Amino acid sequence: MRVVIIGGVAGGMSAATRLRRLSEEIEIIVLEKGPYVSFANCGLPYYVSGEISERSELILQTPEQLKKRFNIDVYAETEAVKIDRKNKTVLTNANGKENTISYDKLILSPGAQPVIPTIEGLAEATNIYTLRNVPDVDKIVATVKNEQPKQAVVIGAGFIGLEMAENLSHLGLEVTIVEAAPQILPPLDEEMAAFVEKELKAKGITVYTEVGATAFKEAGKKIKLSSGETISSDFTVLSIGVKPSSDLAVAADLKIGLRGGIVVDETYQTNDPDIYAVGDAIVVKQQVTEEDALIALASPANRQGRQVADVIAGVARKNQGSIGTAIVRVFDLAAASTGLSERQLRNSHLEFKAVHTTSKSHAGYFPGSYPIVMKLLFHPVSGKIYGAQAIGQDGVDKRIDIIATAIKAGLTVMDLPELEFTYAPPFGSAKDPVNMVGYAATNIVEGFSDTIQYYELKEAIENGAFLLDVRNPGELTNSGALPQAKNIPLDELREHLTDLPTDKEIIVSCQSGQRSYLAERILKNNGFNVKNLDGAFQLYSTIYPQEVINNV
C-alpha cells in the first residue's frame, strides 16, 4: 500500500512516522510545498530576538534523516497542485516540473495560512511581513539586521502577535499593537486580557484596541487607523489570524465546512473513503459543546496525525475532539486558557457561573512566590467544568494543564478540591490554586456563596444595592477604592452590623475576593442579603482603572 501525505510539520510528519512504526511494508511519501518538512514553528518568534540563538535548532528533521531512520520519501519544495480522485493520483509541481504520483490512501495536512485582509495600499507596501514558516522568519531576521528598523507595528493581538511584539521589543524596537477587536488575546475574556494589556503597556508597548488599519501609505511607512490617527512604521507584522489551507480540497470537491475547514468524520475520513485530513485545516468538535470548531494548535495536530496513521494501519482510533488549551508568554506574565470562554458560553446559550480567585504559585512564605489569577467557568447546578483561564508569572501552565485534564476526564468543580498534588514550599501550597478555585466554585454550586460579576456592579448599585469594602484603610489609601463603597475592615465587621442596611442587597468587596467571602458568610449568618463581588477590587480596578477613586 502506498500512502501519500500532503504537508509535513506537525500533523503530516506525525502521521508518517507513526505509520512507519506500525508497518515496514507501507510505502510512505510526503509532499511539502516549502523547503522544510519538519520545523518548530512555535519557536519562530523567539529566534527573531535571539532567545533561540541557533537557526538549526528550529529544523527538527531533514528529508535525508527521515529517509535514513524511517524509510520515508520526503519531497520538499514540491507542491501538490491537483488531486484526481477518480484515478487516485496527485499532480505535483517541483520548480516548474510536473509529476503525477498515485496513492492508495491520501492524507491531507496542509495546515493554515495567514489571513491577509483587503486594505488600501497593502499590496504596494514593502515592509509587511507574516510569520508561519522558516523562510518567513529568515526574511524578518534579515530585515531587522540589515535595515535596523526603529518603529514596528504588529497588526493583530493573538498569540503570535503578542509573541512578536515582545521579541521585537527585546531587540530595541518601539512597538505598537493594533487590534480591531475590543480586547487583546481573543481566547481570554476581557477582564483576564486586561492584565496582559497592563503588562504590555508597563513594558513600553503602545496598544490600540477597537481600532483597525484602514490604509497603508508611503509604501507602508504610514498606517491610517479607523480612529483617524496615522502612525509610522518601519516594519509591520500582519498577525490577524489564520484560515484553513483548503484550496486543494475544495478543488477536489471534498466536503468543506466551518470557515473553509475540511470536514472529516471521527476517523479523519473525508467524504472520499481513501482521503483523510488532519491538523489546522480540518473542522473538529469542540469537546465541551460538541459544536464544530477550528482549533489551530500544535498539540491537537500531532495527536491527529498519530491517530490517522492508526486508522489507516487498522488500529481502532477515534477523534474525541479538542478543547483548545493554549498558553502565551508576554514579558513577565504567562496567560493560559482551556475550554470555553465566557463569550463562547454566551454564544452557545449555555447556563454558567464564573468565579475568580487569586492564589500564590507556591507557599507565600517561601521566596519567589507570585500571584496567579484564575477564572473558572462551570454549570451552576451540575458543576460541569466548561473552561478556565489563568494569568501570572509562575505556575500558570501547571494549573491550566490540570484543569484541561479535569475537563477531558469529565470531572466537576466538586472534584477539584479532591485532587492531590505534590507539595513542598518551593513548589506549591498545601491548598493549591486549583484546589482553591474548586472550593470557591463548589461554594457557589452548593449555595454557600452568591456572586456578582464586575460588569454587573454598576447596575446593581443603580438599583439600590449597598457596596461594602472590607479591606483595611491603608489598602484603600495605597490602592484606591471603588466609588460609593463604605469601608468596614473585616476584623471589625461584627462590631458594626447595626451600621448596615437590612432592607438592601449588600455587595461585599475586598482585594481579591477571599476576605469578602468571609464577610459574606458573617453577614448571611446574621440574616443579611449578601453577594460577593467576584474578583473584588483587583479585578474591577484592572478592567475599569478610570473608575477607581485614588487617595481616599
N, C-alpha and C positions, 0 to 999 in steps of 0.2 A: 504493500500500500504506500502511495505517495501522499504526503501531507504538505501542502504549500501554505505558508504563513505570510500574510501581507502586513508588514510593520513589526519592528523589533521592540526595544526598550523593555518596559515592564511586562505588559500582557503577552506580547508576542514571544519574547525570549523565555519567559516563564513557561509558556506552553511548549516551546521547542525543547527545552532542557528536560522538563518533566516527561515529555513524550519519549525522549530517548532513554531516560532512566527506566521507563516501563517496557520498552521494547527496543531490541537491537535490529529488528527486521524492517521497521518502518523507514522509508526514505523521507527525510525532512529537509525542506527548502525554505529559507527565509528571504523575503524580498524587502529591502529597506531603501526608501527613497533618498534618505540622507547619507552622509559619509560614515556615520557612526551608528552601529546597530544596538549597542548596549552602553548607555552612559547614565550618569547620575544627574538627571535633570533638576532634581530638587536642590542640588548643591550649586547650581549655576550662579545665583546671586552672590554667594559667598566667595566665589572665585573672582568676581568683579572687584571686590575690595581687597583681595589678597588674604582674606582669612583662611581660605583654602589656597595654599600657595602654589601647588603644582598642578598644572593642567592635566597631567597624566592621571591624577587621582580621580578625575571625572570619567575617564574611559574605563569601564568595568571589564569588558571583554572585546577582543578583536575577532574578525571573521576567521583569522588563522588559528587563534586559540580555541574558538568554538569548533572548528573542524577537527583539530587535533584531539581535544578532550571528549567532545560529544558526537563527532562524526556528523555534524550539521553543515549543510551547504548554505552559506550566507552570501547573498549578492547585495553589497552596498551600492549606493548611488544607482539603484535600479528601481524605477518607478513602475508600479502596476497601473497600466493605462485602461484596461478593459477586462471585464470578466465575461466569458462566454459560457453561460450556464448550461446550454444545450450540449455543447461539446466538452464541457468541463475543462476549460483552458483559461489561462491568464495571459493577456498580451502585455509585454513589458517593454520599457524603453530605457536603455542604458547609454547615456551620452550620444543620443541620436540613433542608436542601433536597436531595432525592434527584434523581439523574440517571442515565441509562444511556448508556454510551459503548461503541461497537463497536470491535473490533480485528481486524486480520488476523494480527498477531503480538503476543504479550504477553510482557513481561519483568518478572519479579518481583525486586525488590531491596529487600525490607522491612527488612533489617538484623537486628540483635539487640536484645533488651530486657534490662534488669537482672533478675537473679534476686531475687525478693522471698520470703524464707523465711516459713514459718508459725511465728511466735514469739508467745508470750503477751504481750499488751499492745501489739504493734506497730501494730495498726490504730488504737489510741487515742493513740499517741504523736504529738506535734505538732512535734517538732524533728528529723524524719527526712528525709533528702534523698538523691537519687540524681543521677548526672551522666552524661547521654547526649546532650544537645542544648542549644541556646541558651536556651530557656525554663528548663531546669534550672539553668543557670549564672546566669541572671538572678535566680532565687529565692535562690540561695546568696549571691550578692553583696549583694543587698538585705538579707538576714537578717544577714549579718556587719556591714553598715554601720549598720543601724537598731537591732539588738538587742545588738550588741557582745558576743557570747558569749566566755567565758573558757576553757571546757573543751570540747574537741572529741574525739569518738571516731570512728575510722574502722574499720568492721567489714569485714574482708577486706583482705589484703595482696598483691593482684596489682598490675599496673602502675598502674591508675587509683587504687587505694587508696593506694599509696605516693606518687604524684604529688600527691594531695590532702593527704596528711599533711605533705609538705614545704611545700606552698603555704600551708596553714593555719598551720603553724609560722612561716612568714615573716611572717604577719600578727600574730604575737604570741600565738596561742592555745596553750594547753597541750594537747598532742595525745597520745592513746593509740590504739594499733593493737591490734585484737583479731582473731586469726586462728585458726580451728578446726583447720587442718592443722598438722602437726608443724613446719613452717617457713614463712617468708615467701617470696614470689616462686616460685610453683609451677613455672614453666618452667625454673628453675635447680635443680641438685642441692643437697642440704642444705649441703655444705661451702662451696659458692660463695655461697649465700644468706646464710651466716653472716657473710661480710664486710660485706654490706649491712646486716644486723641490727646489727652492731657500729657501723656508721656512724650508723644511726638513733639508737641509744642515746647515742652520743657527742654528738649534736645535741639531746639532751634529750627524745627521743620515748620514751614507755613502750611496750614491745612485749610482748604476750601471744601465745604460740603454744600449740597444742594446747588452746586454751580457746575456747569458743563463747559467744555470747549466748543465754541461755535465757528471759529475760523482761525486758520494759520496764515500769518502774513510774513513777508520778507523771508521766504524760503523756510519758514518755521521758526524764525528768530523771535517773532512776536505771536502771542496766542491771545485771541479775543475770547473772553468768557461771557457766559449768559448773563452775568451780573452787569455787564457793560464795561467792566475793567479789562485792561490789556496788560499781560505780564510778559516778561522777557524770558527766553530760554535758549541756552547754547546746546542743550541736549535734552531730548524728550523721549520718555519711555511710555509706550502705549500698553496699558495693562488693564483694559476694560473688562476682560473676561475671555472665556474660550467657548467654542462651539464644536460639536462633533464633526470630525472629518469624514463625512459620509457620502461624498460625491460619487465615489466608485460604487457604493452600494445602491445609491439612487439610480445610477445609470444601468445597473444590473437588475433593476426592478425588484429589489429586495424591499421588504416592508419597512417603512420609516414611521417613527412615532414622535414623541415629545421633542420639540425644538430641533428636529432633524436627526435625532438619535436612531440608531438601528434597533429594530425590535427583535428580541430573542426570547425563547422560552426558558424554562428553569434549567435546561441543559445547554444553554447558549446557542441553540439551533435557531437559525433564521427560518423564513418561510421556504427556503430551499433546504431539503434534508441533508445535503452534502456541504452546506456552507454554515460556518459558525462565526460568532463575533464576540469579542471581549474588550474590556478597557474603557477609556474615556468616551468612546464613540457609541456605546450601547445605552439603551434605556434599561434602568434597573428598578427594582422595587425598593422604595423607602421602607425598611423593615418594620418601623414603628407603625406606619399607617397603611402599608401595602399599596400605596399610591405610586404611580410612575414618577421617576426622578432621573436626573443626570447628576452623577457624582464622580467628578474627575479628580481622583486621588490615587496615589501610587499603591497603597496597601490593597484596596479592592481589586485593582488591575492585576497585581501579582497573583492574588488568590484566584481570580477568574481564569488567568492563563493556566495555572496549575489544574484547576478543575476541568477546564475544557479538554485538556490533554487526557485526564482520567476518563472522561466520557468517550472520547474517540478510541481509547485503548480498551474500552469495555468495562471500566470500573464505574459502578453506580455512584453518581455525584450530582447534587442539585445546588443551584444558586439560591441561597436563602435570602439574598438581598443585602443591602448596605445601610448603615445608619449615619455615615458621613462624619467620622471622627477626625478632627484636624487640629493642628497647633501652629502657631507662628511666634517667632521671637521678634520683639520690637524694642531695640535697645536693651534696657534693663528689665523689661517685662516680658512675660510669656502670656499669650492669650489662646485658650483652647476651648473647643466645643465638641459636643457629640449629640446625636439625635436631633430632635426638633427644637427650633427656637420658638419664642412666644409668638412671633409674627407668623410662622408657619402653622402653629396650632390654631391661631385665629382664622387663617385662610382655609384650614381644613375643618373648621367649625367643630373643634373638639373642646369639651369642657376641661378646664385645667386650673391648677393653682401654681403659684410661683413662690419660692422662698429664697432669700439671700442670706448668706452667713459669711462672717469673717473669722478665720482661724489662722493660727501660726503654722508655718511649713514644718517646723519641728518644735520641741519643747521651748517655750518662750524664755525660760531662764538660761538656756544654753546659747552661747554666742552664735550669731549668724542666722537667726530665725527671721522670716519675713511673713507678712500677712498674705493670705490667699482669700480673695473674694470669690465665693461660689454662688451660682444660681442653679437651682434645681426646679424642673418643671414636671408636674405629675398630675394624675387624676385625683380629684379631691375626695373621692369615696374609696376606690379600689387601691389607691396608692401606686398604680402603674407608673413607671418612670418613663417620661416622654423624651427628656433631654437634659443637658447640663452644660454650663459654661463656667469658666474659671479664669481669673486674672491674678498674676503675682510674679514675684521674682524667682521663686524656687518652689519645686514640688507640684507645679500645676499639671505637668504631664502625667505624673503618677495618679493624681486624683481623678482626672478626666478619664484616664485609661480604666480605672476601677469602675467608674460609673458606666462607661461603654460596655464593659464586661457584664455588669449587672443588667443592662438593657438587653444584651444578647441572651443572657441566661433567663430572662423573664422575671427577675427579682422585682420587689416593690420597695417603696421607701421604708416600709417597716422592716425590711431585711437589712438595710444599710447599717443600723446600729449593731447588728449581729455579726458583721464582718470583722474578722480578726486580722490585724496587721502586725508586722514586726515593729517592735518599739524599743528604742533606746534614745536618750536625749538628743544625740546628734542627727537622728534620722526621722523621728516622728514624735507624736504625742500619745499619751495613754488614750485620749479621746481624739482620734484622727479627724481631720476636717471632713472626711466622708461620713464618719460616724455622726459628727455634729450636724451636718446638713440633713442627715437621715432623722436624727432626733427632732429637729425643727419641723421637718415635713410631717413626721408622724404626729406631732402635737396638733398640726392643722387637721389632718385626716381624722384624728380621734376627738377633735373638738376642744382641746385644751387651749388652743390659741386661734384667734381670728386676726387676720392681717389685712392691711390696706396697702396698695402699691403707690409708689411715688407719684404716678400720673393721676391718681385718684384723690390726692390730698387737697388740692385747691377746691374742687367741687364739694368735698366733704365739709371743709371749713365754711364755704359759702352757704351750705345748708345747715349751719349751726353747730358743727362739731367743735369740741374743745380740745386744743392741742397742748399736750403736756410734755416737757423736756426734762428727763430725769438725770441729765449729766450734772457734773459738778460745776459751780460758777466759773472756775478757772478755765474749763474747757470751752465755755461759751466765749470768754474773753479772747482766748487764743485762736479758736477755730471759727467763731461766728455762730449765729443762731438762726433758727427758722422763724419767719415772720409770724407774729401773733401767738408765739408759744409762751406758756407760763413755765417757769423753771422751779422745780422742786427736786432736789437731789434724791436719788433712790433711797439712800440710807436714812433720809428724813421723811420719807413718804407717809409712813404710818402715823406720824405726828401731825400731818396736815390733811387728813382725809376730809375734814369738815370744810376745807377751802375749795373742794372740788364739787362741780355740779352733779346732782343726782338725776337731773332731767335732760341731760345731753349725752350724746355719744362722746366718749373720751378717746382721743388718739394719742398713744404714747410713743415717744421717740427718745433715742439716746445717741450714741456714736455709731454703733454698728447693728443694733437690734437685740443684743443679748440682755442688757440691763432693762431695756424696755419690755422684754418678755417677762422678766421677773416682776416688774411693776404691773404688767398686765395681770399676772396671777394674783398679786396682792389685792389689786382693785377688784377683780372679779370675785375673789373670795369675800370681799366686803360689799358685794351687791352692785357694783358699778357696771355700766355698759361700756366695754372697752375693746379697742382694736390696737394692734401693734403696727407701727409704720415699718413695713418690711425694708430691711437695709438701712433704715434710720437716716440720721443726718449725713453720714458718709456718702450714701448713695444719692440722696436728694441734692446735696451740695455739689456733687460731681456732675450731675446731669443739668442742674439749674444753678450754676455758680452765681449768676447775676441776681438771684433772689435771696442770697444769704445776707443777713444783717451782720456787719462786722463791728468790732469794738463795742460790744454790748456793755 
